[in-house]
Amino acid sequence: MKSEMKLKYSTEAGIFNEGTRFATANSWESLSLPLGNGYFGANVFGRTQTERIQISEPTLANPWYRPKIKPKGPAAAAAGVNSFAEIYLDFNHSEVSEYERGLTLDDAITYVRYRHSGILYEREIFTSHPDRLMAMRITADKRASLSFSLRAEIPFLGEYTVEEGDGLSKTGEVKANGDTLTVSGEMGYYKIEYFGAIKVVNVGGELSCDGRSITVRSADEAIIYFSCDTNYELSEKVFTEKIPSKKLAGRRVDKDKIISIINRAAKATYASIKVRHLNDYHDLFCRAELSVDAPEASLDCLEYTDVLLRKYREGRISTYLEILLFQYGRYLLIASSRNRLPAHLQGIWNAYCDSPWSCGYWHNINVQMNYWLSGPANLAELFLPYINYAKAYMKYAEENADEFIRTNYPENFEGEGKNGWIIWTAARGYDIERLTAPVHSGPGTGAFTSLLFWDYYDFTRDLDFLREFGYPALLGMSRFFTKALAYREGKYLIRNSASPEVRHGGEYYLTEGCAFDQQMVYENFKRTTEAAKILVVEDDFTRSLAQMLPHLDPVLIGDDGQVKEFREESTYCSIGDERQHRHISHLVGLYPLAIINDNTPEWLEGAKITLQNRGDISGGWAIAHRILLWSRAKNGDKCKHLMESLIKNKIYDNLWDMYPPFQIDGNFGFTAGVCEMLLQSHSGYIELLPALPKSWHSGEFSGLVARGNYEVSCKWQAGKIESVRVLSRSGGRLKIKLPEYLLTDAPAGGYTVYEREMSENECVQFSR
């Protein structure tokens, strides 16, 4: 029986460290429950005296600012995405009983219920993507007993943020008129106008307004609708326009649109809006399921999440909690990646003025980890916001490549727009990092990004996408690399090379041909030539890429048997200050690439030695990364150990991942890791349960996706596959590794790769 996927708690999110510009441990980060519809995010605290709902909008931002005199502490680099607004509902219910709050992942709805003075009060909240709003319904089980006041605040107003004259201003105004409250203002640096509106609909009782707040008295129930927007437009101009205040010139926030959204909702029924939300959300979330047979599962789903997490930390392992965290990653991606900007470092959520690492897009692993789950977890279309983002920044990235090649390799400069494109580590919704030389990550960050587009094609087999954007992006990145390579003793080595964030002697280490860059160049060349064949493109340039491939030397083995991070390295970490560095960038060939695999046993063994030396202790996202790497090494018990380590040490009570502070890539990486433990398809065929932990002895999954756009379901018992179902959503030649007992009457023994030509939407099943 499928267990309900729900986070639930017997206490409200308490008050501590609130209102600070930047705090690493507070009730927002560790206890509030997140909602999101792609347009904005909401964090619900579930309080009974004064409910707090914090609103995030991902385009409301100032640049990441470094002050002239660098202060100590978090403000050394300040600003970034800014908190949009705080909504407060004053109930003044201080003495309550039978309290419970929660978030149902199955429906993407938060709820709060409790008794006060013998009356049962309930409220539920959801954020609807199709109606672009947040809806809240508040009820009481006794007529004429619901009273509250609604008000709002705009945080972090001021003429500057870090130091006087920095231009990082924020203005704001709150007004209430009749049944509607509005928040509006401007972020000064980019001239970002913002506007939000809240409408209160009371059923029975009285409604009044004092210009700053709305009060409901003696009602039977109340329904509240909220929506918001800014004047941001994702376009080439926001990246290429050099004057910040002109990036959005001519754009105004559409206040009438927001007002019409909430007015239209008020004229409809709450039930109809909820049905549209559920139909839309279920279409995504219900595609994939996972269950693992465990005696405690039926009881654990009844337990409060914080209690379950505390027991897990004390050694009582809960399979239900592990599956809940797997589905939570899918939920968070649905909530944060459905509109004009992709999921940032905190998804779509942020409560601060100085958002951690600006809530940016960090391309030396973080943004990639955000989307590694999208294909295998059956949510491929949630990568589309990043594709649209890349289309907008591409012109700027081409200018970036022009500048880099002109500065560093003028002999290879062919003229403006003929040098491919490059994106370095840092990017936001308004700019991407422009460097004439790498600082702590080499040019491989470009292929780390372009190969996401190949993966999207590989999981969807969308030929139109490959033709119109995927192949041109791969081709442009390959063109850039050919200009940044040097020929050394029969090898093509990338220059200005750096393994992300590795220091040697206290300084970031720059070299030629480090493993991270070489492996990325190799894979980008390979996928470019493969895409050219698919599209029947043949020319001198793609032929030259194929000729260069054997000379890229992507993997080298060192004196300790390890995969070398640097060509000049001898023993493990003979170069590098940290033996257990959080990044393991020289193993990108193991994951997400497929250079290191079962067919390269020496390299695979070297990867295992590297992983053992790197160690298991790290920040949340880095532990998730280790799960992914060990899953490719097909060590399920090691993956399970790392899963347990992540849950015990790097998960807040609301199940958000802590680096610390909160970073969503750890949640997304965990889900991707579980997918990889259950299903792999990078070696040219589908492999089931390649890294199954012994403790997950029996179970089943459905709706995971393999490359080639195959939707796969599998049931196993005592570690043995019992049945398999494969749906070919695009047609093509199926190749799947199966135990021979599923194909013949032979007893349990070996495996074989079964092949079959399949038509679109054809299904094939195997059972014991």
VENRAJO-V505219 format. One record per residue. N is the residue number from 1. NEAR is the number of other ideal C-beta (glycine too) atoms within 10 Angstrom. Layout:
# VENRAJO-V505219
n | near
N | NEAR
N | NEAR
This chain:
# VENRAJO-V505219
n | near
1 | 6
2 | 9
3 | 16
4 | 13
5 | 21
6 | 17
7 | 23
8 | 20
9 | 21
10 | 13
11 | 13
12 | 22
13 | 23
14 | 12
15 | 15
16 | 12
17 | 14
18 | 17
19 | 12
20 | 14
21 | 17
22 | 18
23 | 18
24 | 15
25 | 14
26 | 22
27 | 22
28 | 26
29 | 24
30 | 23
31 | 23
32 | 27
33 | 24
34 | 28
35 | 24
36 | 28
37 | 27
38 | 22
39 | 22
40 | 28
41 | 26
42 | 27
43 | 26
44 | 26
45 | 23
46 | 26
47 | 20
48 | 18
49 | 14
50 | 16
51 | 23
52 | 21
53 | 25
54 | 22
55 | 24
56 | 27
57 | 24
58 | 29
59 | 25
60 | 26
61 | 28
62 | 30
63 | 18
64 | 19
65 | 20
66 | 13
67 | 14
68 | 8
69 | 5
70 | 9
71 | 11
72 | 6
73 | 8
74 | 16
75 | 19
76 | 12
77 | 15
78 | 26
79 | 26
80 | 28
81 | 30
82 | 26
83 | 24
84 | 27
85 | 26
86 | 19
87 | 24
88 | 17
89 | 22
90 | 15
91 | 20
92 | 11
93 | 19
94 | 8
95 | 9
96 | 16
97 | 8
98 | 10
99 | 17
100 | 16
101 | 25
102 | 20
103 | 26
104 | 17
105 | 21
106 | 17
107 | 19
108 | 24
109 | 20
110 | 26
111 | 21
112 | 24
113 | 17
114 | 20
115 | 15
116 | 19
117 | 10
118 | 9
119 | 13
120 | 14
121 | 22
122 | 15
123 | 25
124 | 19
125 | 23
126 | 23
127 | 27
128 | 23
129 | 20
130 | 12
131 | 22
132 | 20
133 | 26
134 | 29
135 | 22
136 | 25
137 | 20
138 | 24
139 | 18
140 | 19
141 | 11
142 | 12
143 | 13
144 | 12
145 | 19
146 | 24
147 | 17
148 | 23
149 | 18
150 | 22
151 | 19
152 | 23
153 | 15
154 | 21
155 | 18
156 | 18
157 | 13
158 | 11
159 | 13
160 | 14
161 | 25
162 | 22
163 | 14
164 | 6
165 | 9
166 | 20
167 | 16
168 | 24
169 | 16
170 | 25
171 | 15
172 | 18
173 | 10
174 | 18
175 | 14
176 | 21
177 | 10
178 | 11
179 | 19
180 | 18
181 | 25
182 | 19
183 | 23
184 | 20
185 | 21
186 | 17
187 | 24
188 | 20
189 | 21
190 | 25
191 | 15
192 | 25
193 | 20
194 | 25
195 | 21
196 | 28
197 | 23
198 | 26
199 | 22
200 | 26
201 | 19
202 | 21
203 | 16
204 | 14
205 | 17
206 | 11
207 | 15
208 | 13
209 | 17
210 | 10
211 | 10
212 | 12
213 | 16
214 | 27
215 | 18
216 | 25
217 | 14
218 | 13
219 | 23
220 | 15
221 | 19
222 | 25
223 | 19
224 | 29
225 | 25
226 | 27
227 | 26
228 | 26
229 | 22
230 | 24
231 | 18
232 | 25
233 | 14
234 | 19
235 | 15
236 | 13
237 | 17
238 | 22
239 | 24
240 | 14
241 | 18
242 | 8
243 | 7
244 | 17
245 | 12
246 | 12
247 | 23
248 | 23
249 | 10
250 | 8
251 | 17
252 | 9
253 | 20
254 | 14
255 | 15
256 | 9
257 | 12
258 | 21
259 | 16
260 | 13
261 | 20
262 | 25
263 | 14
264 | 13
265 | 25
266 | 17
267 | 7
268 | 13
269 | 11
270 | 18
271 | 9
272 | 11
273 | 21
274 | 18
275 | 11
276 | 15
277 | 22
278 | 17
279 | 10
280 | 18
281 | 24
282 | 13
283 | 10
284 | 19
285 | 22
286 | 11
287 | 16
288 | 22
289 | 16
290 | 20
291 | 18
292 | 19
293 | 14
294 | 20
295 | 8
296 | 16
297 | 18
298 | 11
299 | 11
300 | 22
301 | 20
302 | 12
303 | 16
304 | 17
305 | 21
306 | 19
307 | 14
308 | 22
309 | 23
310 | 12
311 | 16
312 | 18
313 | 13
314 | 8
315 | 8
316 | 12
317 | 16
318 | 20
319 | 20
320 | 22
321 | 23
322 | 23
323 | 24
324 | 23
325 | 20
326 | 24
327 | 19
328 | 24
329 | 26
330 | 26
331 | 26
332 | 27
333 | 28
334 | 22
335 | 24
336 | 28
337 | 26
338 | 21
339 | 20
340 | 17
341 | 25
342 | 28
343 | 30
344 | 30
345 | 25
346 | 28
347 | 27
348 | 30
349 | 31
350 | 29
351 | 27
352 | 26
353 | 24
354 | 27
355 | 27
356 | 21
357 | 19
358 | 25
359 | 26
360 | 25
361 | 26
362 | 25
363 | 23
364 | 23
365 | 27
366 | 22
367 | 25
368 | 23
369 | 25
370 | 32
371 | 24
372 | 26
373 | 27
374 | 28
375 | 26
376 | 25
377 | 24
378 | 23
379 | 23
380 | 19
381 | 14
382 | 25
383 | 25
384 | 16
385 | 20
386 | 23
387 | 18
388 | 15
389 | 19
390 | 20
391 | 15
392 | 20
393 | 23
394 | 18
395 | 15
396 | 21
397 | 25
398 | 20
399 | 18
400 | 25
401 | 26
402 | 21
403 | 16
404 | 25
405 | 23
406 | 15
407 | 12
408 | 15
409 | 16
410 | 8
411 | 6
412 | 14
413 | 18
414 | 12
415 | 8
416 | 10
417 | 13
418 | 14
419 | 26
420 | 26
421 | 26
422 | 30
423 | 26
424 | 24
425 | 25
426 | 21
427 | 25
428 | 23
429 | 28
430 | 20
431 | 20
432 | 19
433 | 19
434 | 15
435 | 16
436 | 12
437 | 12
438 | 23
439 | 14
440 | 18
441 | 29
442 | 30
443 | 27
444 | 30
445 | 29
446 | 30
447 | 29
448 | 29
449 | 25
450 | 29
451 | 24
452 | 24
453 | 24
454 | 22
455 | 22
456 | 23
457 | 25
458 | 21
459 | 24
460 | 21
461 | 19
462 | 17
463 | 14
464 | 9
465 | 16
466 | 22
467 | 15
468 | 11
469 | 19
470 | 26
471 | 23
472 | 16
473 | 27
474 | 28
475 | 23
476 | 23
477 | 29
478 | 25
479 | 19
480 | 28
481 | 28
482 | 17
483 | 19
484 | 26
485 | 24
486 | 12
487 | 10
488 | 14
489 | 5
490 | 8
491 | 16
492 | 22
493 | 22
494 | 23
495 | 20
496 | 18
497 | 25
498 | 27
499 | 29
500 | 27
501 | 18
502 | 24
503 | 13
504 | 17
505 | 8
506 | 6
507 | 9
508 | 15
509 | 19
510 | 17
511 | 22
512 | 19
513 | 25
514 | 28
515 | 26
516 | 33
517 | 36
518 | 29
519 | 27
520 | 29
521 | 32
522 | 24
523 | 26
524 | 27
525 | 25
526 | 22
527 | 25
528 | 26
529 | 23
530 | 16
531 | 22
532 | 20
533 | 11
534 | 15
535 | 13
536 | 6
537 | 15
538 | 11
539 | 9
540 | 6
541 | 15
542 | 19
543 | 12
544 | 13
545 | 22
546 | 15
547 | 11
548 | 18
549 | 15
550 | 11
551 | 14
552 | 24
553 | 17
554 | 24
555 | 23
556 | 18
557 | 16
558 | 20
559 | 11
560 | 16
561 | 15
562 | 24
563 | 29
564 | 23
565 | 28
566 | 24
567 | 19
568 | 12
569 | 22
570 | 11
571 | 13
572 | 21
573 | 20
574 | 15
575 | 20
576 | 17
577 | 13
578 | 13
579 | 10
580 | 13
581 | 20
582 | 18
583 | 21
584 | 27
585 | 26
586 | 29
587 | 30
588 | 28
589 | 25
590 | 30
591 | 24
592 | 21
593 | 23
594 | 19
595 | 19
596 | 27
597 | 18
598 | 11
599 | 10
600 | 16
601 | 10
602 | 12
603 | 20
604 | 18
605 | 16
606 | 24
607 | 27
608 | 21
609 | 16
610 | 25
611 | 21
612 | 12
613 | 16
614 | 25
615 | 11
616 | 16
617 | 12
618 | 23
619 | 19
620 | 26
621 | 27
622 | 24
623 | 24
624 | 29
625 | 28
626 | 27
627 | 25
628 | 26
629 | 26
630 | 27
631 | 26
632 | 27
633 | 20
634 | 17
635 | 19
636 | 21
637 | 14
638 | 21
639 | 26
640 | 21
641 | 16
642 | 24
643 | 22
644 | 17
645 | 16
646 | 29
647 | 21
648 | 14
649 | 14
650 | 22
651 | 23
652 | 19
653 | 20
654 | 23
655 | 25
656 | 27
657 | 28
658 | 20
659 | 20
660 | 15
661 | 23
662 | 26
663 | 28
664 | 27
665 | 30
666 | 25
667 | 30
668 | 31
669 | 30
670 | 31
671 | 26
672 | 29
673 | 30
674 | 30
675 | 26
676 | 26
677 | 25
678 | 26
679 | 22
680 | 25
681 | 25
682 | 19
683 | 17
684 | 12
685 | 18
686 | 24
687 | 21
688 | 22
689 | 20
690 | 21
691 | 25
692 | 22
693 | 21
694 | 9
695 | 14
696 | 24
697 | 15
698 | 15
699 | 20
700 | 17
701 | 23
702 | 16
703 | 15
704 | 25
705 | 25
706 | 24
707 | 21
708 | 24
709 | 21
710 | 24
711 | 18
712 | 22
713 | 19
714 | 21
715 | 17
716 | 22
717 | 14
718 | 8
719 | 13
720 | 14
721 | 21
722 | 15
723 | 15
724 | 22
725 | 15
726 | 22
727 | 18
728 | 22
729 | 17
730 | 16
731 | 15
732 | 15
733 | 10
734 | 19
735 | 18
736 | 23
737 | 16
738 | 18
739 | 18
740 | 15
741 | 17
742 | 22
743 | 12
744 | 9
745 | 6
746 | 11
747 | 7
748 | 11
749 | 10
750 | 8
751 | 15
752 | 14
753 | 13
754 | 19
755 | 10
756 | 12
757 | 10
758 | 19
759 | 9
760 | 12
761 | 10
762 | 14
763 | 11
764 | 15
765 | 11
766 | 18
767 | 10
768 | 13
